[in-house]
Amino acid sequence: MFDQLLESSTIQKKSRNPWAYGISLVVQTLMIGVMILIPLLYTEALPKQEMLSWLVAPPPPPPPPPPPAAEVVKRVVRKVSLMDAGKLRAPREIPREIAMIKEDPIQDDFGVVGGVPGGIPGGQLGGVIGGVLGGIPSVAPPPQITPQRIRVSSGVQEAKILQKIEPVFPPIAKQARIQGTVRLEAIIAKDGSIQNLRVIEGHPLLVQAALQAVQQWRYQPTLLNNEPVEVVTFIDVIFRLY
């Protein structure tokens, strides 16, 4: 059985025509070449979407959002009349009708030649427009009020001393070796005498002796506008051990 099959296949191989085999090989090669060349010659037949996705670069990113719109500033236009702040302005266009301005006639019953409207009857020749009716009244200057009391520095007032009593050094303060300055505020009367004393500072053992001495002092009267006035000043009484 096997020998018969082997012999039949050998017979078939020998019976094939070599020309037919070559022709079929050429035909098959041409068919494969045509199938390869057709897509290259007719590119319009290829899907455009796929080709664009292969060749075209990716799209750029979207642009940024536009900036916000700027605020519109509304300008208010103010109508300006021809007379603005006392100044005449030229009109932009010539009006069709021009109103005539009529002034009130000057009354002939009163006034003088060259008078102005609103004057007084029997006005004065050569009067000044806008002057005061009846002229400028003579007003007496206000009387000068002289103050009853003024403050003077201690140095200036010391130069006006007429009588100065030296204080007695208290024995207790002398034994205790206490010395220093007693400062007093004094009101000097119009006649130059001491009217009031007030202690500002000083040792208690020295204050009484200073008050007793200063109360006897006398000053030259102080004049202001040729009138005597009271004076407020400071007085320093010095106690010094020798």
ZAMARGU-4260 file (C-alpha; in steps of 0.2 Angstrom, whole numbers, plus 5000, padded with zeros to 4 digits):
<rodrens>
0) 5000/5000/5000 | 5014/5012/5005 | 5023/5008/4989 | 5008/5012/4978 | 5006/5029/4986
5) 5025/5033/4984 | 5024/5028/4966 | 5008/5038/4963 | 5016/5054/4970 | 5032/5052/4960
10) 5022/5050/4944 | 5012/5066/4948 | 5027/5076/4951 | 5034/5070/4935 | 5018/5074/4926
15) 5018/5093/4931 | 5023/5106/4918 | 5037/5118/4923 | 5030/5132/4912 | 5014/5132/4921
20) 5023/5133/4938 | 5034/5148/4932 | 5019/5157/4925 | 5009/5155/4941 | 5024/5161/4951
25) 5025/5177/4940 | 5006/5180/4941 | 5007/5179/4960 | 5022/5191/4961 | 5013/5204/4950
30) 4997/5203/4961 | 5007/5205/4977 | 5016/5220/4969 | 5000/5228/4963 | 4992/5226/4981
35) 5008/5235/4988 | 5008/5249/4975 | 4990/5254/4974 | 4989/5262/4992 | 5005/5272/4988
40) 4998/5278/4971 | 4981/5283/4978 | 4984/5291/4995 | 4967/5300/4994 | 4958/5283/4998
45) 4967/5282/5014 | 4958/5289/5030 | 4962/5307/5032 | 4959/5308/5050 | 4972/5294/5054
50) 4985/5302/5043 | 4983/5319/5051 | 4984/5311/5068 | 5001/5304/5062 | 5008/5319/5053
55) 5001/5335/5062 | 5008/5340/5079 | 4997/5341/5094 | 4987/5357/5095 | 4994/5372/5106
60) 4987/5374/5123 | 4971/5386/5124 | 4975/5405/5126 | 4973/5412/5144 | 4957/5421/5148
65) 4956/5439/5143 | 4959/5452/5156 | 4944/5460/5164 | 4937/5475/5155 | 4943/5492/5162
70) 4931/5502/5171 | 4924/5516/5160 | 4925/5533/5169 | 4910/5543/5165 | 4914/5561/5164
75) 4900/5573/5169 | 4899/5588/5157 | 4893/5603/5166 | 4884/5616/5156 | 4893/5633/5158
80) 4883/5648/5154 | 4891/5663/5145 | 4893/5672/5162 | 4904/5660/5173 | 4912/5666/5189
85) 4911/5684/5183 | 4920/5680/5166 | 4912/5682/5149 | 4914/5667/5137 | 4912/5667/5118
90) 4897/5656/5112 | 4901/5641/5102 | 4887/5645/5089 | 4878/5661/5085 | 4860/5661/5092
95) 4846/5665/5080 | 4838/5678/5091 | 4848/5690/5101 | 4838/5697/5116 | 4840/5716/5119
100) 4845/5721/5136 | 4837/5737/5142 | 4843/5747/5157 | 4831/5756/5168 | 4831/5775/5164
105) 4839/5787/5176 | 4826/5797/5185 | 4827/5815/5180 | 4819/5821/5196 | 4834/5818/5207
110) 4853/5817/5206 | 4865/5827/5197 | 4874/5827/5181 | 4885/5811/5180 | 4875/5802/5193
115) 4873/5783/5194 | 4857/5773/5197 | 4853/5770/5215 | 4861/5786/5221 | 4853/5797/5234
120) 4843/5813/5230 | 4854/5828/5229 | 4870/5818/5227 | 4887/5826/5227 | 4896/5831/5212
125) 4911/5820/5209 | 4905/5806/5221 | 4913/5789/5221 | 4903/5774/5215 | 4900/5762/5229
130) 4905/5775/5242 | 4897/5775/5259 | 4881/5786/5261 | 4884/5801/5271 | 4903/5799/5270
135) 4914/5789/5282 | 4908/5793/5300 | 4922/5799/5312 | 4923/5785/5325 | 4933/5789/5340
140) 4946/5776/5344 | 4941/5764/5359 | 4949/5770/5375 | 4964/5760/5380 | 4961/5749/5395
145) 4975/5749/5407 | 4976/5732/5417 | 4975/5733/5436 | 4989/5721/5438 | 5004/5715/5428
150) 5018/5702/5431 | 5036/5708/5432 | 5052/5698/5433 | 5061/5698/5449 | 5077/5706/5442
155) 5067/5721/5435 | 5057/5724/5450 | 5073/5723/5461 | 5080/5738/5453 | 5065/5748/5460
160) 5068/5744/5478 | 5067/5760/5489 | 5068/5752/5506 | 5076/5735/5509 | 5076/5727/5527
165) 5088/5713/5529 | 5081/5698/5538 | 5087/5692/5555 | 5095/5675/5555 | 5085/5664/5566
170) 5096/5658/5581 | 5090/5640/5580 | 5094/5639/5562 | 5111/5647/5565 | 5115/5634/5579
175) 5108/5620/5567 | 5120/5627/5553 | 5104/5629/5541 | 5106/5641/5527 | 5098/5643/5510
180) 5085/5654/5500 | 5067/5657/5503 | 5057/5661/5488 | 5041/5672/5490 | 5028/5677/5477
185) 5023/5695/5481 | 5009/5707/5476 | 5016/5725/5476 | 5002/5738/5478 | 5001/5754/5467
190) 5010/5764/5480 | 5025/5752/5481 | 5021/5743/5497 | 5020/5725/5500 | 5001/5719/5498
195) 5002/5700/5500 | 5016/5687/5501 | 5015/5668/5498 | 5029/5656/5501 | 5035/5646/5486
200) 5049/5636/5494 | 5062/5637/5508 | 5067/5629/5524 | 5053/5631/5538 | 5066/5638/5551
205) 5070/5652/5538 | 5052/5656/5531 | 5046/5667/5546 | 5061/5678/5546 | 5060/5681/5527
210) 5042/5686/5528 | 5044/5698/5543 | 5059/5707/5533 | 5050/5708/5516 | 5034/5715/5523
215) 5044/5731/5527 | 5051/5733/5509 | 5045/5748/5498 | 5046/5749/5479 | 5045/5763/5467
220) 5027/5763/5459 | 5026/5755/5443 | 5017/5765/5429 | 5008/5759/5414 | 5001/5771/5402
225) 5006/5784/5415 | 4995/5775/5428 | 5001/5766/5443 | 4997/5747/5443 | 4999/5732/5454
230) 5014/5721/5451 | 5016/5702/5454 | 5034/5696/5456 | 5045/5684/5465 | 5057/5689/5479
235) 5072/5678/5484 | 5078/5680/5502 | 5096/5672/5505 | 5102/5666/5522 | 5120/5663/5522
240) 5132/5658/5536 | 5148/5667/5537
</rodrens>
